[in-house]
Amino acid sequence: MAIIVNGVEINEAQIESELAQHAEAESPRDAAIQELILRELLLQQAKKQNVTAPTTEEIIGALLEAAIPVVEADEAACLEFYNSNPESFTKGEMASANHILFPLGEGLAGSLAKAKAEGVLADVIANPNKFADLAKEHSTCPSSAQGGSLGQFGRGQMVPEFEAAIFSTDAGVIVPTLVETQFGYHIIQVTDRSHGETVSFEEVKDRLQAFLTDMAGRKAMHDYLGNLVTSAKIEGYSLPAMA
């Protein structure tokens, strides 16, 4: 079925031409189609507003610049974010941990892997001294040879879910639930924590303002594109929800 955007067709040749720009995407074809749909919607909107420029890219840029003005985050917004997220403004915070990794799976295999992980978690909570032996027996991570030891690391060195669990757990404690990441199910034992020191607001104010301004711009862009999609008639393809 052809893809029609407010009466304008996106053909197979356009999709094939766009594919190369999305080779790294999980689904290059979907990414290409979504890009073409959004581009078409933006060009249609630019035409309605009589936005002109020498190239397609410049037309879209001019439209977005007019529709989404950059509003810099003020000091009050920066201070509020700073005070609400103290963990993000700590330097030198370190931790050491051991883990036991179980692979993810689909269907019955996935359910069995998780059930096995839950059973081993119960065992190590009841018998923490068995952690290293159980890591050597069950973990699929190369660290199993060292009893699951990952050594010392700082914030930003581990995937977010893993890091969040470790830096919210005291030294000497086993995280009481499985932690799921892209790598699998983890049983985590925090062996050491160094809380580091807080970075002053003055030291991070300029970077924080740039960050919050960028985030606000991204949200405004998301909302703007979402409104275009909501009000459009798109046939032959269902765009993911942009809520």
KAFEN-V250451 format. One record per run of one state. SS is the DSSP state (H for helix, E for strand, C for the rest). FROM is the first residue (numbers start at 1). LEN is the number of residues. Records with the same first field share a line. If there is no record, write none. Layout:
SS=FROM-LEN + FROM-LEN
//
This chain:
C=1-2 + 6-2 + 11-1 + 23-5 + 49-7 + 68-7 + 85-1 + 92-2 + 103-4 + 127-1 + 139-3 + 147-2 + 155-5 + 167-7 + 175-4 + 182-2 + 195-2 + 199-2 + 232-2 + 236-8
E=3-3 + 8-3 + 90-2 + 94-9 + 149-6 + 174-1 + 179-3 + 184-11 + 197-2 + 234-2
H=12-11 + 28-21 + 56-12 + 75-10 + 86-4 + 107-20 + 128-11 + 142-5 + 160-7 + 201-31
//
